[in-house]
Amino acid sequence: MDAIYLDYNATTPVEERVLEKLLPYFSQKFGNAASNTHAFGWMAKEAVEIAREKASALIGCEPGELYFTSGATEGINLIIKGVYESYSNKGRHIITYATEHKAVLDTCKYLQTVGADIEILPVERDGLPDLDLLKKSLRTDTILVVAMFANNETGVLFPIAEIGEMCRSHDVKFFSDTTQAAGKVLFDVKESSIDCCVMSAHKMYGPKGVGVVYISRRNPRVSVQAQMHGGGHEGGLRSGTLNVPGIVGLGEACHIAEKEMWDNGILMSSLRTKLEQQLEADKSVIINGNIKNRLNNTTNLTFKTIKSEDLIKEIRPIAVAAGSACTAALPQPSHVLLAMGLSEKEAYNSVRFSLGKYTNAQDIDITVEKISNIISSKR
């Protein structure tokens, strides 16, 4: 049996068109984008700016509002810490959610050690936020609200535009982790009142090790203190030699996603529905999270009769996940599912399936058959 990959929320393969674009910048076009005295540097700089334009087109911002990083985790650290340092004279209160990625929660935990007042709000059973609770939680000393657009484990989509508008009306900065949403969901940072966001290339068929942050520079202008020093690259916000091949790949991945996300979404949604309907026929399988407001490629299922660890081993070489790849080394149940009210047993028995544009109907048929046979054998 050939391997079947259903873990696209963890990472994606580099698309052939992306690879074709970035490869020359490892060899023939190897210049440093900061070298401004010769053609090699000029060529690299031009490629970086073209990529910046492509990435900005995907999310509806100005190219000059984007800054390249090594990935979403670095971007999250930069924005949360950088906003705190810039606005701590106004207040120290930051609001976030219990279902956020560990990159957000751990960064907030660190800020508590240096004086930040972190408030972590719960979510409803379906993974969505209580907006009335958020409104009541906003204070005169609140400087930042952090809420991810699409949850990496359940695919649940937060009402980002409503949260953004609420923050804007209270003069509070709004940062959304859009790592999973970018390239899968059409959104405009300006229309959604998002002040800052992050993206990562490897979540949308680009290379690993490169990401980008958006920071609004007008209406409102957001101040973020740099967290990395040594050269003043990226407008002084992120020092270090730019990863030109990676940035070129990120730009091309954004460009392709902008053109093709609708068709890819229809395909993944139909295959996800096929997977869920066939597995849900067995009453021991339950879908976790809001089924209307979620990514079209993601489903998180609880199997009442088998632990996820055992199921994952038995269905190999089908690749799925028990939670976030970033916390897979931790022998704990998903903090996301626990925050949604699942018991530890239910969380331990839950598996994430995340489809991609290379998933096909045969992959789903084989997966369903294998899982159904395993469930039957446990009765």
N, C-alpha and C positions, 0 to 999 in steps of 0.2 A: 504494500500500500504506500502510495506517495504521500509526502507530508502535506498537510493542509494548514494554512496559516489563518487563524481567526483572532489575532491579537494586534490589530492595526492601531488601537489606541496606545499601545506601548511604543511602537515604532512602525515605520513603513519602509518598504524598499525604495531605493532611489530610482525614480522614473528615468527611462532611457533618454528622453528628450532633455531632462535635467542633467544627466550624466554627460551627454554630448556637449552641452553648453559649458560645464565647469571644468572638464578635463584639460583643455588647453592652458588654463591658468595654473596648472601644476608644472608645465614644461615650457612651451614657447612663450607664453604670456605671463611669466613668473614675477613680474615687477612688484615692488612694494608700493602700495597706494599712497604712502606718505612721501615717496621720493618725487620731489617736484622739479628736478633739474634735468630730467631726460625722458625719452619716449616710453621706456619700460614702465616708469612710474605713472606717466600720464595715461597710458593704456589701462593700467590697473585701476587708477582713480576713476576713469570714465566708466569702467565696468561696474564699479561699486555704486556709482550714482545712477546708472541705468537700473540696477537691481533695487535701489532705494525707491525709484519711481514705480517699478512694478509692484513692490510690496505695499506702497502707499495706495495704489489703485485698488488693491484688494479690500482695504478697510476704510477707504474714503477720507484719508488725511492728506496733508501736504508732505512731500518728500522730506523737507527739512525738519519734520517732527518725528522722524524715525532715527534710531540709533542702534547700530549692530552690536550684538553681544555673543557670548558663547552658547547661549540657549535660554530657555524660559526660567530656569532656576536662578541664573545670574540676574536676569531681568527683574524677577520678583524681588530679589534682595536689593537691587539697585533702587527700585521704585519705593518699596515700603520703608526701607531705612533712609533713603534719600529724602522722601517727603517728610518723614518724622523729623529729621535733622533740620529741614528747612522751616517747618511750621511749629516746632515744639514751643516756641515763644508764645504762640497763640493758644495752644492746648496740647495735651498729650493723649487724648482719648482716640483710640482706633477701634473700629467695629469690623468684625469679620464673622465667618460662619463655621460651624463645626464640621462641615463636609468639604472644606477647602483642601487643596493639595497640601501635602506635608511641607512643601517649600514655603507656602504661606504661613502655615501654623507654626513651624519651627522658627521662622524669621520673627514672627510676632512674639513667640516665647522668648527669643533672645532680647527683643526690645524691652520686654518687661524687666529684664535685669539692669537696664540703663534708665528706667524711670517711666516707661510708657504704660498707660492705662489701657489694657487690651480687654475688650468685651467680645466674647465669642457667643453668637446667637445660635439657638437651635433651629432645626428645620422641621417641617411637617413629616408625617409618615411617608408621603410620596416624594420627599426630597426637596420640595419647593419651600421658599422662605415665607414667613408671615410678614407681609409688608407693613401691617399696622404695628407690629412689634418693633420693626426697624425704625419707623417714624417716632415711636415713643422713646427709643433708645438714643436718638440724636440729641446731642447737648450743645451748649454754647462753646464747649472746649473740644468738641469732636473735630478732628482734622482730616480723617480719612475713613472711607468705607471700602472694604475689600470683598468682592464677591465674584466668583468665577462664573463665566458665561455657561459653559457646558461641563458637567461633572465627568471626570475621566473614568469613573467606575460604573456609573449608572446611565450616563448620557443625559441626565435631566438638565433642561435648559432653564436658567433663572430669567425672570422678567427684567432684563438688563436695562431697557429703556426707562421703565418705571422707576427702578432704583436710581438710575442716573438723574432723572428729573427731580426726584426727591432730594438727592444730594445737592443738586444745583440750586434748588430753592432754599436750602439751608446753608449755602456757602460752605459746603463740605466737599473735599476732593474725592473723586470716585475712581478706583482702580479695579479693573476686571481682568482676571486671568483668562485670556481667550485662546489659550494653547490648543485645546481640543476643538474649539468652534471654528477657528480660522481655516478656511479651505473647505469646510463642510456646511457652514451656515452663512448666508449672505447678511452682512451687517455693515453699518456705517457708524464710525465712532462719533462723528459730529451729531448725527440724528439721534443717537442713543445716549448722548451726554456723557460719554466715557472720557475721562480726563487722561487716563493712562491705561495701557494694556501691553501684553506680551504675546509673542508668537515664537514657535520653534520649527525650524525647517523639517526636521525628521518626522514630524507628525503629519506632513502633507507631501510625502514622496520626494523630499529634499534630503541633503546630507546631514549627518549628526554633527554636533559641535558648533552650531551657528543658530542664532536667534536674533530677534529684533524687538525693541521696545518702542512704543508710541508714547509721547509726552506732549500734551496740548501746549502750544506756544502762544495762542491767542484765544480770547473769549471762552474760557479763562486761560491765562498764562500760568502754567504750573512750574513751580521751582522744585528742582530735585538736586540734592547734593551728591556729587560724584562719590563712588565707593572704591574706585580703583584709580591710582595716580601713577604718573610716569610718562609724560609725553604729550598729554592733552589731546589725544585723538578723539574723534567723534564729538567735536565741539566742546572738548574738555570734560565730557561726561563719562567717557569710558576709554581710558588709556590702554595702549597695546597695539601691536601690529595687526592690521585687519586681515582676517581670514578670507582673502579674495576669492579663492575657488568656492569656499562654502557660501559666501555672500552671493556670488553669481548663481549658485545652485538654488539658494533660497529665493532669489528674485524670479528665477524661471519657474520654480514650483508655485509661487504665488500667482504668476501670470497664467499658468495652466489651470490652476484651481479656479481662478476668476472666470475662465471661459467654460470650464467643464463641470463645475460642482453641481449644477442642476441635474444634468443627465446622470452623473455618478450617484447623486442622492436618490434618484428614482430607482435605480438598480439596487442599491444597498437596502433601501426601505422595503422593496418587494422580497428580497432574499431574507431580510430580518423577520418579516412577517411570516414567511414560510417556515423558518426555523422555530419561531415561537408557537405558531399554531400547531405544528406537529408535536412539539415537546409538551405543550400545555394540555394536549389531549390526555396525557397522563396527569391525574389530579395531584400527583406528588410534586409537581413542578409549578413554581410561582414566579411571576415577574416582579422585580423590585423597582420602585420608582414610578413617577408619573408617566403613563403610556402615551399621553398626547403631546406633552412638552418635553421632547428629548431629541437627541441626535438620531438621525435616520440609520446609523450603522451600528448602534450599540444596544445590547440587552444584557441585563444582569438577572440571573435566574437562581432561585433557591431550590435545591433538590432535597426533599425531606428525608430520603432514605440513604443518602450517601454523602460523605464528606467531600468537599471540593478537592482536597489534596489527593484522595483516592481516585476520584473521577478523572482528574487531570492525568494521573499516571496511567489509568486504564485506557484512555482514549488516544494516547500517543500512537502515531506521530501527528495527531491533530493538536495544534497549538492554541491554547486558550489561557485565561489567567484567573487567579483567585482574587485579584484586586489590582492595585496600581503596581506597575513594574518598579516604581521608585521605592516601594516599601516591601517588595517581595522577599527580601532577606530577613524581615522581621517576623518571627513566629507568633503573630497576633491576628485576631480577626479584624476585618476591615473597619477602620474608624468611621468611614462613610456610612456603612450599613448600620453600625451601632448607633450612630447619631440619628438615623432614620427610625429607630425604635425596634430594630430586629434584635432578637436574643443572640447571645454568643454562639449558640448551636446553629441558629439560622445563618448567621454570618459565616461561620466555618463551612457551611454547606452550600455556599453561593459561588457562582462562577460567572465571570464576565466574558461575553462573546462580542468581539468588535470586528466588523466586516470591513472590507476595503474594495477598491475598484477592480481588483483582480479576483475577487471572490466570484464563484459561479454556482449555478444550481446543483451541479453534481457534488460540489464541496458540502453543500447543506444537506443533501440526501444522505451522503456517507456519514456525516456527523450525527444526524438524527438517528440513523439506523444503529450506529455504534452505541450511542448513549441509551437508546431505548432497550437494547439488548442488555446493557449493564444494569439498568434500573430493574428490568425483569428478573435478572439473576439475583438481585438483593431481596426479593420478596420471599 
